[in-house]
Amino acid sequence: MLSFLKVFIFLLLLPVVLSKPVVNNVLSYGAIGDGLNDDTSSLLKAWEATCKLSASSATMYFPPNRVFLTQPLLLKGPCKAEFVRVEINGTITAPSEPKNWKCGSDNCDTWLHFSHIDGIEVSGSGTISGRGQKWWDMKRGKDKPAALRVTNSRNVRLSGLRFKDNPKMHIVLNGVQTAYLSYLKIEAPGHSPNTDGIHIGDSTDVHIQHCNIGTGDDCISIGGGSKKLRINDIICGPGHGISIGSLGKHGDYDEVDDVEVIGAVFTGTTNGARIKTWQGGKGYARNIRFEHILCQNCDNPIIIDQFYCDHEKCEDHDSAVKVSNVKFVNVMGTSKRETAVKIECSKTVPCEDIVLDTIHLRSSQEKKKATSYSSNARGEVIGEVVPKVFFN
């Protein structure tokens, strides 16, 4: 009878034991963390062990005061745990020389790649350092890698980390359903090419808040297939601002819908709130709101550009990505260029339902007056708008 009771109690407690959170320290799988030895294989072992755990939550843990040197990693699911956490309190660093990167099929498009995971958090007080300077100096050669890419995943959280000097985009979300990004610091020099802070594509229900981003490209860029985005309390600069697009390149069909950017400070950026589309594209960018924006010496505080052309020979086209229902509300500050508000739209596919509500932008150049330019745009002006804008 006593043995029966013991078995009965054990069976009752078994689910509790199995569901207990488990922490896997990468040092336990052979990682050295001295910044000199290659920890790639040890980190893969730690990930595989963490992903296979049958628990309520499982953690892959990078301890502080260590530097983990790694080649490109594919950290792939699905995982057995209900929720997987990667806690980074040390530094993850890349090879210093591009020629020393070991990329499959000579393809270096991603450094740290999380894929096919439902329930993943990457957080901590640590740093992800891509040592990108020599990549930026290269004119040709291997594709430059994005630092951290999350693809085909759900319920994603990124928080607390510092991203520094990565070769290309710092964070990429592609094919993600529901993501929360917060309290991230992303930094690269203003001259570093294509180093977007956060790029979103083909993703839905993404929330970005309380991030400080300064790079050589867009602080946040929003590509085709992005819907239901909420972006709040962003500090941006240097960089190219927060951009919808570019969309419609080489005749592509792109859709962006339901984007809110509420609370952003742009300092010394080339753009503030921007929408950029290529001629000849198809699709739409609609239901977009920029609100409570402060621009400090920005080149283009407000810009819609349906004639975007980046380092290519572009020709006139009749088709264009349709831009509609876009609101700029309570945008203040200074413009480095004379034209503080630029809305340049296609004659055949004009911009519609553009609203400017309470805008006050002045020139940052002494004794100069800020102006506006609007072409092929239909919309409404509400409240005091300076400089004055006249829609067609």
C-alpha positions, -999 to 999 in steps of 0.1 A, spaced: 0 0 0 28 24 9 46 17 -24 13 24 -43 10 57 -26 46 66 -35 39 58 -72 6 78 -71 23 109 -56 52 106 -81 27 106 -110 10 136 -96 42 155 -93 56 144 -126 41 172 -147 54 198 -123 89 183 -125 88 181 -163 75 217 -166 102 232 -144 122 259 -162 156 247 -173 187 269 -179 215 257 -202 247 277 -197 267 277 -229 299 271 -209 286 237 -200 286 227 -237 323 237 -243 321 274 -251 352 293 -239 341 329 -242 375 345 -245 369 362 -278 397 342 -294 386 306 -296 358 297 -320 326 288 -300 304 280 -329 300 243 -324 295 247 -287 268 272 -292 250 249 -316 251 221 -291 237 244 -264 209 255 -288 200 219 -298 198 208 -262 177 238 -252 153 234 -281 148 197 -274 138 202 -237 103 193 -228 96 220 -203 74 251 -198 104 272 -206 140 265 -215 169 290 -215 201 292 -234 223 313 -212 253 335 -221 270 346 -189 284 381 -184 321 391 -187 326 367 -216 331 373 -253 318 345 -275 333 344 -310 310 326 -335 306 320 -372 271 322 -387 245 302 -367 212 287 -378 191 283 -346 161 264 -359 129 251 -345 104 239 -339 113 235 -302 96 212 -277 95 237 -249 65 260 -247 88 290 -246 125 293 -254 146 321 -240 181 331 -252 196 352 -224 227 372 -235 246 390 -207 280 387 -223 291 397 -258 286 378 -290 312 388 -316 320 379 -352 353 372 -370 371 405 -375 380 397 -412 353 391 -438 375 365 -454 375 345 -422 337 341 -421 326 306 -429 294 309 -449 275 281 -466 277 283 -504 296 316 -500 264 331 -489 268 355 -459 234 371 -457 228 362 -421 249 359 -389 225 348 -362 194 333 -376 164 321 -356 138 302 -377 105 283 -373 101 289 -336 68 295 -318 76 314 -286 111 328 -285 127 356 -264 162 370 -271 171 394 -243 196 404 -216 221 431 -209 247 419 -234 260 431 -268 259 417 -303 289 431 -321 294 423 -358 328 441 -362 315 456 -395 341 481 -404 360 459 -429 327 448 -445 318 484 -450 351 491 -467 345 463 -493 330 474 -526 323 439 -539 325 404 -527 303 383 -504 269 395 -495 271 414 -463 253 396 -434 224 409 -413 232 405 -377 201 389 -362 173 376 -384 141 360 -373 121 342 -399 88 321 -401 83 324 -364 55 335 -339 54 351 -305 88 367 -307 104 390 -281 136 410 -283 146 433 -254 174 449 -235 203 442 -259 229 464 -275 237 459 -312 269 475 -324 287 479 -357 271 451 -376 280 446 -413 245 452 -427 210 453 -411 211 448 -374 177 432 -368 155 416 -395 120 402 -390 106 383 -420 75 361 -419 69 369 -382 35 368 -365 33 389 -333 66 404 -321 76 428 -293 108 447 -295 117 470 -267 146 488 -249 171 480 -277 202 502 -284 214 499 -319 245 518 -331 267 521 -361 285 551 -377 265 574 -399 287 564 -429 281 527 -426 261 515 -457 228 496 -454 230 492 -417 193 496 -410 185 493 -373 153 472 -376 138 460 -409 104 444 -410 90 425 -440 60 401 -445 52 404 -408 20 411 -388 13 425 -354 48 439 -346 53 463 -316 85 484 -313 90 507 -284 116 525 -263 145 520 -287 175 542 -293 188 537 -328 217 554 -347 230 539 -380 240 546 -415 206 538 -430 170 537 -418 165 535 -381 134 514 -389 125 503 -424 91 487 -432 90 465 -463 63 449 -483 38 425 -466 39 444 -433 6 449 -415 -5 461 -381 27 477 -368 28 499 -336 60 519 -331 64 541 -301 90 562 -283 119 559 -307 151 580 -306 167 580 -341 200 595 -353 222 594 -371 203 576 -399 177 579 -425 147 581 -403 117 558 -401 107 547 -436 78 529 -452 96 512 -481 111 512 -504 82 495 -521 76 484 -557 113 480 -568 116 465 -603 79 464 -608 72 444 -576 38 442 -560 40 453 -524 15 460 -496 18 479 -463 -12 485 -442 -21 498 -407 12 514 -394 13 538 -365 45 557 -354 36 576 -323 64 594 -305 98 597 -322 127 621 -320 150 625 -351 183 642 -346 205 650 -376 189 624 -398 185 626 -436 147 620 -432 121 620 -404 88 604 -414 92 589 -449 73 569 -475 93 558 -505 82 539 -536 97 531 -570 81 540 -603 66 511 -620 57 493 -588 23 480 -579 3 475 -546 -4 500 -519 8 517 -487 -22 528 -467 -36 536 -432 -4 551 -420 0 576 -391 30 596 -379 22 615 -347 41 634 -320 73 637 -341 102 660 -332 128 667 -360 160 683 -350 180 695 -380 166 668 -404 171 671 -441 136 660 -449 113 660 -419 82 649 -439 86 632 -472 64 611 -495 85 601 -526 69 580 -553 99 586 -575 125 569 -553 156 557 -572 186 544 -553 218 541 -573 200 529 -605 191 542 -638 153 548 -635 128 554 -662 93 570 -661 64 545 -656 27 549 -655 21 524 -627 30 531 -591 24 519 -555 -8 536 -543 -3 558 -513 -34 567 -493 -49 576 -459 -16 589 -445 -17 613 -415 11 635 -401 0 648 -368 18 672 -344 52 673 -362 76 699 -349 112 709 -352 137 722 -377 147 713 -413 182 715 -426 169 718 -462 147 746 -474 119 722 -483 106 709 -450 75 691 -463 79 672 -496 50 652 -511 59 641 -546 34 617 -561 26 600 -594 4 618 -619 -12 585 -630 -15 571 -594 -18 602 -572 -16 601 -534 -50 604 -517 -63 613 -483 -31 628 -470 -37 647 -438 -14 673 -423 -26 682 -388 -7 707 -366 27 710 -382 54 735 -372 87 731 -390 111 759 -394 145 762 -411 176 754 -390 195 778 -412 197 813 -399 176 838 -418 161 811 -441 125 802 -443 112 766 -446 90 758 -476 69 729 -488 64 711 -521 33 691 -531 26 674 -564 -3 651 -575 -15 648 -539 -50 651 -526 -56 658 -489 -65 681 -461 -48 706 -438 -60 708 -402 -50 733 -376 -19 755 -380 5 740 -406 39 757 -411 51 759 -438 19 761 -456 10 732 -478 -14 733 -508 -28 701 -521 -41 696 -557 
